[in-house]
C-alpha cells in the first residue's frame, strides 16, 4: 500500500511538473506565435500563417502579450485585460489601466486611482488622484492633489504625501523627493513648468530620510536595456549652488563640491567625464583621474541617439581615442575621428573612420584593431552597408568591409545616397549607374544624372545634348529629353516636375503628361489657383487651367496661408492695374474699384 501511495505521489508530481513546464512553454509560444498588427488605425492579432485571431475593429487598442499571456485592451471607453482567445481576465470597467509591474497594475475608476493584481483583486484602494508603477525598490509614487509621496505594495504610505515632486527608477533601491522653491522672478512661473526650481532629498525604500533638502539637481545615467540609474554605475552626481559633487551609496560626499567645474554622471564602465578649470578628463569611482584633465574636449562619440563607450579626446585641433577603460587606442595627433558601423559577414560592427596625422584615412575597431588600412585620401561612411566609396590619388572607387576593391579606383566621382541602392559614376565627364557589385545598370552616356526623389531607385533625371528629361532604370523615356530645365524636389511643390523650354515655364506630371503648358515667364501654385506671369503682367488660372483673370494686371494679391496651407477656395480677388486697386469675382467681373491699398494689406496675410 505504501508503495502504491508513493507511486501515486510521484506520478502526480511528474504530471504537475510536466503541466507547469507545458504552461511555461505555452506562454512563450503565445508571445512568439501571435503577431500584433495595426490595420487602418485599428488593432488586431494574427497568427504566423496570417490568420486573424483577434479581429480588427473590436478593440480600440491592443497591447503586446505580456509575460503572463495577458493583453491590455481598450473596448469602447473602458479598459481591461484579455487573453489571445479573448477570455476576459480583468473586466472592462476601468477608465485607465497600466501594465503590470511587480505583479500590480495601476488602474483608474471614477476619477480615482489604485492598484489591482493579475486576478483583478483590488490591492490598493481607489483613493489617489494619480499613481505610478512599482519598481524594484518596492515603492510607487502616488498623488493627492498636487502633493506626492510613496506607498509600498500593500498600500501603506512609506513616504508621506506632502512633497511637490518625486522621482525613482527601475534599478536603484532609493528615491528622491523635492520641495518647490519660491521664484525670485517677478513673472509667475506656471505650475509644472521646466523653469520651476526644487530642492531634493534622498530617502530609502523604508521611508528613512538620509539627506536634507539641499540639492538643486540629481543626475541619472543609462545602463543596459535603456534603464536609468543614479548610483549603480558608480557614484551619484548632484548639483548645489551651481557646483557639482559625487555622493557614495550612503549619500555622503565622496568627491567634494567645486573640485570640478563641470561633471557628468558615471557611465556603465564606472567612469565619468569631468572638467577642471578649462580642461577635460575622466575619473573613476574613487576619484582618480584615469585620463588627466588636460584636454580641450573629452566626449563619447554619438551613435544615433545613444553614446559609444569609448572616449574621443581633443587637444589643439588634434584627436585621439581611448577605450572604455581609459586606455589609449590612438594618440592625440589625428585630424578627425568619426564613429560608423560596418557590415562584415552579415554582422554589424562599430568602427571609427580616422583621418590620421599623415592625412590618410582608415578605420579601427573599439579595441584598436585596424579594419581599413590607412591608405586612402577619403572614405565615406559605411552606414551599416558592406561597401564604402574611397578616394586615392585623385580617383574614386568602392571597397568592401574587408578592404577588397569592388569597383576599381579609377573614376572621377561616385555618388550614392543612404536610401539609394545604386552608385552614380562619372567616367570621362559622362554619368551612368552601376550596382554595388560593379554591374552596369545605366551606361555612362549622360551629361547629368540624378535620382528622382520620389522613386530614386527607378527613375532618374538625365541630360543629353544639353536637354533634360526623365528615364527609368531600363532606360525607357518617361519624360522626353527636350527641356532646358526640369525640377526634382521642391518644397511645397506639387507631385510633378517644373519644366523650362525656350525660357518659358510649365508643369509636367511624373508620368510625362503636360499639366501646364510651358508658355509663361513664371508661375506660382497657390492651392487650387495658378498665378501666372508673362511679358511683365500677371493673370490667374483655376485648377482646370482656365483663366479667371486675364494676363493684364500689374499685381494680383493672394493669401498664401489661406490658399496653400488651409486649402480654401476664394471667389473674390484683389488686383492692381495702372495704379488702381480692384476687387474682382471668379468670373473676372470687377465688383469694386478704387480700393484703398490699406484694405488689401489688412486682408491679405502675406502682404
C-alpha positions as a printed Julia matrix, in Angstrom:
607×3 Matrix{Float64}:
   0.0     0.0     0.0
   2.83    2.4     0.93
   4.49    1.69   -2.42
   1.22    2.48   -4.23
   0.84    5.79   -2.34
   4.46    6.7    -3.08
   3.96    5.81   -6.74
   0.81    7.94   -6.91
   2.59   10.87   -5.29
   5.48   10.51   -7.72
   3.09   10.25  -10.68
   1.11   13.34   -9.58
   4.36   15.23   -9.03
   5.63   14.33  -12.5
   2.31   15.27  -14.1
   2.29   18.54  -12.14
   5.88   19.38  -13.16
   5.13   18.43  -16.75
   1.97   20.57  -16.67
   3.92   23.54  -15.27
   6.58   23.12  -17.93
   3.9    22.87  -20.61
   2.24   26.05  -19.28
   5.54   27.95  -19.38
   6.21   26.6   -22.86
   2.72   27.67  -23.96
   3.29   31.18  -22.57
   6.49   31.55  -24.54
   4.84   30.11  -27.64
   1.95   32.58  -27.38
   4.35   35.52  -27.39
   6.19   34.12  -30.4
   3.22   32.66  -32.32
   0.87   35.65  -32.45
   1.57   38.97  -34.13
   0.03   42.29  -33.13
  -0.88   44.32  -36.26
  -2.2    47.82  -36.88
  -4.51   47.95  -39.92
  -6.07   51.26  -40.93
  -5.59   52.62  -37.41
  -7.26   49.52  -35.92
  -5.56   46.78  -33.92
  -5.76   43.03  -34.37
  -3.8    39.84  -33.73
  -2.75   37.35  -36.4
  -1.01   34.02  -36.18
   2.15   33.38  -38.17
   0.11   31.97  -41.06
  -1.68   35.31  -41.32
  -5.0    34.02  -39.96
  -6.96   36.54  -37.9
  -7.15   35.54  -34.24
  -8.48   38.78  -32.76
 -10.34   40.79  -35.44
  -9.87   44.47  -36.24
 -12.43   46.96  -35.0
 -13.4    45.01  -31.91
 -10.9    46.78  -29.66
  -9.7    50.38  -29.84
  -6.25   49.29  -28.68
  -4.38   46.04  -28.02
  -1.09   45.92  -26.12
   1.61   43.27  -26.8
   1.15   39.96  -24.98
   2.94   40.24  -21.62
   4.98   37.61  -19.78
   1.82   36.09  -18.26
  -0.03   35.89  -21.59
  -2.26   38.86  -20.72
  -3.21   41.55  -23.22
  -4.18   45.04  -22.12
  -7.15   46.08  -24.29
  -9.38   49.13  -24.79
 -13.02   48.47  -25.61
 -15.32   51.43  -26.06
 -14.43   53.9   -23.32
 -13.25   51.23  -20.88
 -10.11   49.19  -20.43
  -9.37   45.67  -19.23
  -7.26   42.58  -19.9
  -7.95   39.6   -22.19
  -6.0    36.57  -23.39
  -5.37   35.58  -27.01
  -8.69   33.68  -27.07
 -10.49   36.86  -25.92
 -11.31   35.44  -22.5
 -11.82   38.39  -20.18
  -9.18   38.24  -17.45
  -9.85   41.67  -15.96
 -13.27   43.17  -16.76
 -13.69   46.26  -18.92
 -14.76   48.55  -16.12
 -11.78   50.85  -15.74
 -11.18   54.27  -17.23
  -7.44   53.61  -17.38
  -5.14   50.62  -16.78
  -1.37   50.42  -16.93
   0.89   47.44  -17.46
   1.85   45.18  -14.56
   5.0    45.85  -12.59
   5.99   43.76   -9.59
   2.65   41.95  -10.01
   0.46   45.06   -9.74
  -1.16   47.31  -12.33
  -2.26   50.93  -11.82
  -5.97   51.46  -12.53
  -8.31   54.42  -12.56
 -12.04   54.43  -11.91
 -14.46   57.31  -11.33
 -11.56   59.76  -11.28
  -9.54   57.95   -8.6
  -6.58   55.59   -8.92
  -5.34   52.47   -7.16
  -3.77   49.08   -7.91
  -5.05   45.61   -8.79
  -3.28   42.24   -9.04
  -3.4    39.87  -12.02
  -6.61   38.31  -10.72
  -8.31   41.7   -10.74
  -8.31   41.92   -6.94
  -8.04   45.47   -5.58
  -4.8    45.67   -3.59
  -4.57   49.45   -3.17
  -7.97   51.19   -2.93
  -9.06   53.98   -5.28
  -8.12   56.92   -3.1
  -5.4    58.64   -5.14
  -5.52   61.28   -7.84
  -2.64   59.58   -9.65
  -0.28   56.64   -9.21
   2.97   55.44  -10.84
   4.48   51.96  -11.1
   6.09   49.64   -8.58
   9.77   49.25   -9.33
  12.48   47.09   -7.72
  12.63   49.43   -4.72
   9.14   48.15   -3.85
   7.56   51.6    -3.89
   5.24   53.55   -6.18
   4.65   57.28   -6.46
   1.15   58.41   -5.56
  -0.52   61.82   -5.74
  -3.22   63.53   -3.75
  -3.98   66.88   -5.25
  -0.64   68.43   -6.18
   1.3    66.57   -3.47
   3.25   63.36   -3.98
   4.67   60.59   -1.83
   5.32   56.84   -1.95
   3.43   53.72   -0.92
   4.52   50.07   -0.69
   2.93   47.08   -2.44
   0.38   46.67    0.37
  -0.78   50.26    0.07
   1.0    51.5     3.21
   2.26   55.09    2.98
   6.04   54.84    3.36
   6.98   58.43    2.45
   4.29   60.99    3.36
   2.25   62.52    0.54
   3.36   66.04    1.35
   6.04   66.76   -1.25
   5.95   68.73   -4.52
   7.89   66.33   -6.72
   9.39   62.84   -6.59
  11.49   60.59   -8.79
  12.75   56.99   -8.86
  13.82   54.36  -11.37
  13.72   50.63  -12.04
  17.24   50.0   -10.73
  18.03   51.93   -7.54
  16.56   50.91   -4.17
  16.06   54.51   -3.03
  14.02   57.51   -4.18
  14.32   61.29   -4.23
  11.67   63.83   -3.29
  11.62   67.55   -3.94
  10.26   70.72   -2.35
   9.33   73.57   -4.68
  11.36   76.73   -4.21
   9.82   80.21   -4.34
  10.56   82.06   -7.56
  12.69   85.19   -7.45
  11.3    86.27  -10.79
   8.62   88.95  -10.99
   6.91   86.88  -13.68
   4.95   83.95  -12.2
   6.26   80.51  -13.24
   3.43   78.18  -14.35
   2.9    75.04  -12.29
   4.68   72.1   -13.89
   6.98   74.32  -15.94
  10.58   73.27  -16.58
  11.6    76.58  -15.01
  10.34   75.52  -11.59
  13.1    75.08   -9.0
  13.23   72.3    -6.41
  15.44   71.22   -3.54
  15.94   67.45   -3.41
  16.47   64.92   -0.65
  17.25   61.17   -0.62
  15.02   58.58    1.08
  15.48   54.82    1.24
  12.67   52.39    0.45
  11.8    52.14    4.16
  10.99   55.83    4.29
  14.13   56.92    6.15
  15.4    60.35    5.09
  19.16   60.38    4.51
  19.86   63.98    3.49
  18.4    67.43    3.93
  16.63   69.16    1.05
  19.8    70.76   -0.28
  20.37   69.52   -3.85
  19.3    71.52   -6.89
  19.71   68.55   -9.26
  20.27   64.81   -9.07
  21.52   63.16  -12.26
  20.85   59.77  -13.83
  22.82   57.78  -16.39
  21.81   54.98  -18.73
  22.58   51.31  -18.21
  21.62   48.21  -20.18
  18.08   47.71  -21.57
  17.65   51.5   -21.66
  17.12   51.69  -17.93
  18.48   54.54  -15.84
  20.29   54.75  -12.53
  21.56   57.37  -10.13
  24.04   55.08   -8.33
  24.6    51.69   -9.99
  27.28   52.95  -12.37
  29.5    54.29   -9.59
  28.64   57.44   -7.62
  25.67   59.81   -7.56
  26.17   63.13   -9.33
  24.46   66.07   -7.61
  24.47   69.82   -8.05
  24.16   72.55   -5.41
  24.53   76.27   -5.94
  25.87   75.61   -9.48
  28.63   73.36   -8.13
  28.99   69.62   -8.71
  29.78   66.79   -6.3
  29.56   62.99   -6.18
  27.9    61.02   -3.36
  28.56   57.42   -2.34
  25.97   54.71   -1.57
  25.47   56.16    1.93
  24.75   59.59    0.37
  27.97   61.01    1.82
  30.08   63.4    -0.26
  32.82   61.34   -1.91
  34.14   63.95   -4.37
  33.59   67.44   -2.93
  31.68   70.36   -4.4
  33.8    72.64   -6.55
  36.6    70.21   -7.35
  35.32   70.11  -10.94
  33.79   72.97  -12.88
  31.66   70.55  -14.91
  30.79   66.9   -14.29
  28.87   64.08  -15.94
  27.17   61.0   -14.48
  29.2    57.79  -14.38
  28.82   55.52  -17.41
  28.32   51.76  -17.21
  32.11   51.29  -17.06
  32.13   53.35  -13.84
  33.93   56.3   -15.42
  32.84   59.95  -15.62
  33.9    62.87  -17.82
  34.8    65.96  -15.77
  36.16   69.44  -16.38
  38.67   71.25  -14.19
  39.39   74.88  -14.98
  39.29   74.83  -18.81
  40.28   71.24  -19.42
  38.52   67.88  -19.54
  39.47   64.46  -18.25
  37.97   61.22  -16.91
  37.78   59.95  -13.32
  36.97   56.55  -11.83
  34.57   55.92   -8.93
  37.35   56.55   -6.42
  38.07   60.0    -7.81
  41.3    59.01   -9.57
  41.98   60.7   -12.9
  42.09   57.84  -15.4
  42.53   60.4   -18.19
  44.15   63.6   -16.86
  42.2    66.85  -17.01
  44.44   68.35  -19.69
  42.33   68.11  -22.87
  40.26   70.7   -24.71
  37.44   68.17  -25.07
  36.58   64.65  -23.93
  33.36   63.07  -25.16
  31.65   59.82  -26.05
  31.11   59.72  -29.84
  27.47   59.74  -30.79
  25.88   56.54  -32.07
  22.46   57.68  -33.31
  20.52   58.56  -30.15
  22.94   56.71  -27.84
  26.58   57.24  -26.97
  29.52   54.93  -27.56
  31.52   53.78  -24.55
  34.93   54.87  -25.84
  36.33   58.36  -25.38
  37.35   60.82  -28.09
  39.89   63.38  -26.87
  40.79   66.7   -28.46
  43.83   68.88  -27.87
  44.84   71.78  -30.11
  42.71   70.57  -33.06
  44.13   67.05  -32.81
  42.07   63.98  -31.85
  42.79   60.74  -30.05
  40.81   57.69  -28.98
  40.74   55.94  -25.59
  38.94   52.67  -24.85
  36.15   52.05  -22.32
  38.71   51.67  -19.51
  40.53   54.89  -20.35
  43.42   53.14  -22.14
  44.9    54.89  -25.18
  43.94   53.4   -28.55
  45.16   56.26  -30.74
  47.49   59.1   -29.86
  46.04   62.59  -29.88
  47.56   63.52  -33.24
  44.75   62.73  -35.72
  42.84   65.27  -37.82
  39.38   63.7   -37.3
  37.64   60.67  -35.78
  34.08   59.66  -36.69
  32.03   56.73  -35.42
  30.48   54.46  -38.05
  29.16   50.93  -38.28
  30.14   48.37  -40.86
  28.55   45.12  -42.08
  31.01   42.27  -42.1
  29.72   38.76  -42.89
  26.15   39.94  -42.06
  27.26   41.26  -38.65
  27.15   44.99  -37.86
  30.32   46.14  -36.12
  31.27   49.55  -34.74
  34.39   51.15  -36.12
  35.97   54.59  -36.26
  36.94   56.29  -39.5
  40.19   58.15  -38.84
  41.98   60.9   -40.75
  45.47   60.48  -39.32
  48.41   62.84  -38.94
  49.65   61.94  -42.46
  46.22   62.97  -43.84
  45.36   59.37  -44.74
  42.02   57.72  -44.0
  41.47   54.28  -42.49
  39.45   52.75  -39.67
  39.88   50.82  -36.42
  37.5    48.96  -34.1
  36.89   49.79  -30.43
  39.89   47.65  -29.44
  42.29   49.45  -31.76
  42.45   46.75  -34.44
  42.79   48.08  -37.98
  39.68   47.4   -40.11
  40.55   49.53  -43.16
  44.27   50.34  -43.63
  45.38   53.97  -43.67
  45.97   54.34  -47.41
  43.07   56.45  -48.7
  42.59   60.16  -49.3
  38.88   59.86  -48.36
  36.47   57.21  -47.04
  32.71   57.7   -46.88
  30.74   56.17  -44.0
  29.63   52.56  -44.46
  26.4    53.31  -42.53
  25.75   49.63  -41.92
  26.48   48.59  -45.5
  29.21   46.26  -46.76
  30.75   48.86  -49.06
  32.07   52.42  -48.96
  33.32   54.92  -51.55
  37.03   55.71  -51.31
  39.38   58.2   -52.96
  43.01   57.52  -53.79
  45.41   59.51  -55.96
  42.56   61.77  -57.06
  40.34   58.91  -58.3
  37.31   57.18  -56.77
  36.33   53.55  -56.34
  34.49   51.22  -53.96
  35.81   48.84  -51.32
  34.04   46.35  -49.07
  34.39   45.9   -45.32
  37.41   43.61  -45.84
  39.18   46.28  -47.92
  38.64   44.32  -51.11
  38.23   46.51  -54.22
  34.72   46.12  -55.61
  34.9    48.92  -58.19
  38.36   49.94  -59.44
  39.67   53.23  -58.11
  39.8    54.99  -61.49
  36.63   57.1   -61.62
  36.33   60.88  -61.49
  33.46   60.72  -58.99
  30.98   58.32  -57.37
  27.83   59.38  -55.59
  25.32   57.44  -53.52
  22.54   58.28  -51.09
  21.59   56.47  -47.92
  18.37   55.1   -49.43
  19.8    54.73  -52.94
  20.68   51.16  -53.92
  22.96   52.11  -56.81
  26.06   54.19  -57.45
  26.21   57.15  -59.84
  29.59   57.19  -61.53
  31.4    59.83  -63.56
  33.68   58.5   -66.28
  35.19   60.97  -68.75
  32.58   63.58  -67.81
  29.72   61.19  -68.6
  27.38   59.76  -65.97
  25.85   56.34  -65.54
  24.71   53.94  -62.81
  26.2    50.7   -61.54
  25.0    48.44  -58.76
  27.07   47.77  -55.67
  28.8    44.81  -57.29
  30.0    46.98  -60.19
  27.42   45.73  -62.73
  26.27   48.39  -65.17
  22.62   49.46  -64.81
  22.65   52.6   -66.96
  25.61   53.23  -69.3
  27.86   56.27  -68.79
  26.43   58.33  -71.67
  24.63   61.16  -69.89
  25.83   64.72  -69.28
  23.89   64.76  -65.99
  22.12   62.12  -63.89
  20.16   62.47  -60.65
  17.65   60.11  -58.97
  14.06   61.4   -58.79
  13.46   61.93  -55.07
  10.05   60.19  -55.18
  11.36   56.97  -56.8
  15.13   57.22  -56.5
  15.91   53.6   -57.33
  13.88   53.51  -60.52
  13.5    57.0   -62.08
  16.26   59.45  -62.98
  16.58   62.98  -64.33
  19.13   62.87  -67.14
  20.63   65.24  -69.71
  21.81   64.59  -73.29
  22.77   67.32  -75.79
  22.04   69.86  -73.07
  18.4    68.77  -72.81
  16.74   67.27  -69.73
  14.17   64.52  -69.29
  13.35   61.52  -67.1
  14.13   57.85  -67.71
  13.7    54.68  -65.65
  16.45   52.14  -64.88
  15.6    50.21  -68.06
  16.32   53.5   -69.93
  12.7    53.86  -71.01
  11.93   57.56  -71.53
   9.27   58.77  -69.11
   9.6    62.49  -69.88
  11.07   63.47  -73.25
  14.63   64.81  -73.18
  13.76   68.22  -74.65
  13.65   70.61  -71.7
  16.19   73.27  -70.73
  15.42   72.67  -67.05
  13.49   70.13  -65.03
  12.98   70.27  -61.27
  13.4    67.48  -58.75
  12.32   68.06  -55.15
  10.64   71.42  -54.49
   9.46   72.49  -51.04
   5.67   72.87  -51.02
   5.73   71.71  -54.62
   3.14   69.55  -56.41
   3.58   65.88  -57.3
   5.02   66.95  -60.64
   8.09   68.49  -62.29
   8.56   72.16  -63.13
   9.91   72.42  -66.67
  11.52   75.17  -68.76
  11.77   75.28  -72.54
  12.88   78.32  -74.55
  12.81   80.33  -71.3
   9.12   79.53  -70.78
   7.94   77.61  -67.72
   5.29   74.95  -67.22
   4.43   71.81  -65.28
   4.58   68.13  -66.24
   3.38   65.07  -64.31
   5.71   62.32  -63.08
   4.31   60.18  -65.88
   5.07   62.75  -68.58
   1.64   64.39  -69.02
   1.68   68.18  -69.51
  -0.23   69.78  -66.63
   0.57   73.4   -67.5
   1.85   74.33  -70.94
   5.34   75.92  -70.79
   4.2    79.25  -72.19
   4.71   81.56  -69.19
   7.69   83.55  -67.93
   6.88   82.26  -64.45
   4.03   80.97  -62.3
   3.17   80.23  -58.68
   0.88   77.43  -57.46
  -1.37   78.55  -54.62
  -3.83   75.86  -53.6
  -6.36   75.48  -56.43
  -5.11   78.57  -58.26
  -2.16   79.35  -60.53
  -0.79   82.87  -60.59
   0.95   83.29  -63.96
   3.4    85.96  -65.13
   4.14   86.81  -68.74
   5.54   89.87  -70.5
   5.58   91.82  -67.25
   1.91   91.19  -66.41
   0.02   88.83  -64.07
  -3.03   86.65  -64.61
  -4.86   83.95  -62.66
  -5.94   80.43  -63.65
  -8.21   77.97  -61.87
  -7.44   74.3   -61.17
  -8.55   73.41  -64.73
  -6.02   75.94  -66.12
  -8.89   78.13  -67.31
  -8.32   81.89  -66.95
 -10.03   83.66  -64.06
  -8.17   86.92  -64.53
  -6.51   87.73  -67.88
  -2.77   88.42  -68.01
  -3.07   92.19  -67.85
  -2.57   93.14  -64.2
   0.47   94.74  -62.58
  -0.14   92.59  -59.47
  -2.62   90.07  -58.11
  -2.82   89.71  -54.32
  -3.33   86.23  -52.92
  -3.16   84.95  -49.34
  -0.6    82.11  -49.4
  -1.55   80.74  -45.99
  -5.27   80.73  -46.74
  -4.94   79.12  -50.18
  -1.97   76.76  -49.81
  -2.0    75.78  -46.14
  -5.73   75.89  -45.37
  -6.8    74.83  -48.89
  -9.61   77.37  -49.11
 -11.49   78.34  -52.25
 -11.77   82.07  -52.89
 -14.39   83.71  -55.07
 -13.06   87.28  -54.99
  -9.57   88.55  -55.78
  -7.7    91.8   -55.32
  -5.67   93.08  -58.26
  -3.78   96.19  -59.35
  -3.67   97.79  -62.8
  -2.26  101.18  -63.77
  -2.05  102.31  -60.16
  -5.65  101.4   -59.26
  -6.8    98.57  -56.99
  -9.79   96.35  -57.81
 -11.88   93.57  -56.27
 -12.79   91.03  -58.97
 -15.02   87.94  -58.76
 -14.21   84.45  -60.03
 -15.82   85.24  -63.4
 -13.44   88.15  -63.97
 -16.04   90.85  -63.29
 -14.93   93.94  -61.37
 -17.25   94.3   -58.38
 -15.38   97.12  -56.63
 -12.74   99.59  -57.78
 -10.57  102.38  -56.39
  -9.97  100.28  -53.24
  -7.51  101.74  -50.69
  -4.33   99.66  -50.53
  -4.67   99.51  -46.74
  -7.82   97.37  -47.15
  -5.83   94.83  -49.19
  -2.94   94.87  -46.74
  -5.29   94.21  -43.8
  -6.97   91.25  -45.51
  -4.0    89.56  -47.19
  -1.75   87.89  -44.59
   1.39   87.76  -46.69
   1.27   91.37  -47.81
